[in-house]
Amino acid sequence: MKISGKEAYYLMLREFPDIMNINDMCKALSVSTKTGYKLLQEGKINAIKVGRTYRIPKVHVLAYLKIVSQVQTA
């Protein structure tokens, strides 16, 4: 059974805000904070750095999980 990106967005990440911080992302992926930062620093998950914090859109997490196709960034 294959689900669409929109269905996955609502089923998997509905309890999280549209723009997640590192703690939200780690909780959603069930990984440690250290692993979360490693994923961001290696560019496996795209994020926006605002000051000293990262902001991660949900769609980038779904792209990392290969549920939706790659996200184009401007």
NUGU-205996 format. One line per 3 residues: their letters; for each residue x, z, y of C-alpha. Coordinates in pm, 1 decimal. Example, Ala and Ser with C-alpha at 12.3 -4.5 7.8 and 13.67 -1.06 7.14 Angstrom:
! NUGU-205996
as	1230.0/780.0/-450.0 ~ 1367.0/714.0/-106.0 $
! end
This chain:
! NUGU-205996
mki	0.0/0.0/0.0 ~ 145.1/-106.9/330.5 ~ 27.8/40.8/659.2 $
sgk	58.0/-110.9/1001.8 ~ 273.5/32.9/1277.5 ~ -33.8/151.1/1464.4 $
eay	-167.1/337.2/1160.0 ~ 172.1/494.2/1096.5 ~ 192.5/596.9/1461.2 $
ylm	-128.5/797.2/1429.8 ~ -83.4/925.0/1073.6 ~ 276.6/1039.8/1091.2 $
lre	336.3/1141.2/1450.8 ~ -3.8/1225.2/1597.7 ~ 88.9/1590.2/1665.9 $
fpd	393.1/1494.6/1871.0 ~ 400.8/1376.2/2234.5 ~ 454.8/1004.7/2305.1 $
imn	798.7/1083.2/2446.8 ~ 970.7/1338.7/2225.7 ~ 1267.7/1561.4/2292.0 $
ind	1541.1/1624.1/2035.6 ~ 1358.7/1921.0/1880.8 ~ 1035.4/1723.4/1835.5 $
mck	1223.0/1432.1/1681.0 ~ 1410.5/1656.3/1439.4 ~ 1089.1/1829.0/1336.7 $
als	915.2/1493.1/1281.7 ~ 1202.7/1364.4/1067.0 ~ 1266.9/1700.2/896.3 $
vst	1635.5/1695.1/986.7 ~ 1862.3/1946.3/1156.3 ~ 1938.3/1927.6/1526.5 $
ktg	2298.2/1835.7/1443.8 ~ 2178.5/1539.5/1236.2 ~ 1934.4/1442.0/1512.1 $
ykl	2211.8/1426.5/1771.8 ~ 2426.5/1228.1/1527.7 ~ 2147.2/970.1/1483.5 $
lqe	2120.5/933.2/1861.2 ~ 2495.2/913.6/1923.8 ~ 2546.3/652.9/1650.7 $
gki	2267.1/442.8/1802.8 ~ 2050.0/455.3/1492.9 ~ 1762.1/579.2/1706.7 $
nai	1739.1/451.1/2063.0 ~ 1679.5/710.7/2330.7 ~ 1694.6/758.3/2704.2 $
kvg	1928.6/1023.1/2834.0 ~ 1792.1/1208.8/3135.8 ~ 2052.4/1444.2/3271.0 $
rty	2168.0/1642.8/2970.6 ~ 1858.0/1583.1/2758.6 ~ 1736.6/1296.1/2544.4 $
rip	1389.7/1143.2/2558.6 ~ 1287.2/956.2/2246.0 ~ 974.3/736.7/2239.4 $
kvh	775.3/761.6/1915.8 ~ 803.2/388.9/1860.8 ~ 1183.5/419.4/1835.9 $
vla	1146.6/678.2/1560.1 ~ 910.2/443.2/1373.7 ~ 1159.6/158.6/1420.6 $
ylk	1430.7/379.4/1269.0 ~ 1205.6/443.5/970.1 ~ 1154.7/65.0/951.9 $
ivs	779.0/100.9/982.2 ~ 757.6/-119.4/1289.3 ~ 980.3/-409.9/1381.3 $
qvq	1272.1/-353.8/1618.5 ~ 1169.7/-248.6/1965.7 ~ 1289.6/-457.3/2258.5 $
ta	1430.7/-257.8/2545.8 ~ 1455.0/-384.0/2899.9 $
! end
